[in-house]
Amino acid sequence: MLLTPETISKLKADNSSFELHKLSSEDKKYVIVIKAPDDHIWRNYLTYVADPQLRPGALAKLVQTTLVWPSQEEWAEVLRDRPGLSQAFGNKVCDIAGSSVNVESEKL
């Protein structure tokens, strides 16, 4: 799986109504492109997190529902050898959704 400039241009053209993000491991061995989660995707993710039976797969589901590139099949193949990537990439998708913004409180 190689993300070329041509592929990026095509992804942008095909997904022009979405904010796209390229996520990659530090060593650049694993690269995916996701669309930023919208409210519907985020609420669906929170439903998974709230259900004890679904919680273990919540981050994997979040990545799966936002994945633009590579294909679902190619990503599933990567996860067969490196299942922890769902958590690593899923945490970054959460950051993009705004979950890691530092919020300050001030008593009025």
C-alpha positions, 0 to 999 in steps of 0.5 A: 500500500503506497499513498502517492500524490496521485492517490491523495488528489483522487481521494480529495476529489472523491471526498471533497465534502469531508475533511481528510487526514493522513495518519501514519505510524512513526516509522511511516510503515502504516499509513491510512487516510480517514475522514474527520468524524462527524456528529453521527459517527462520534455518537455511534462511537460513544454508543460502542464505548457505553456498551460493555460488550461492544467497548473492546471494539469501539476504536476499531469500529471508529477507524473502520467507519472513518477509513477512506484509504486503504480499502477495508479489505486491505486494512483488515489484512494489516490488522491480522498481523498488527491488531493493536494498530486499531487502538493507536490509530483510533486514539488519533481519530479521537484527537481529531474529533476534539476529545483531547482538547485541553479545557480550562475552568475558571470560577466566576 
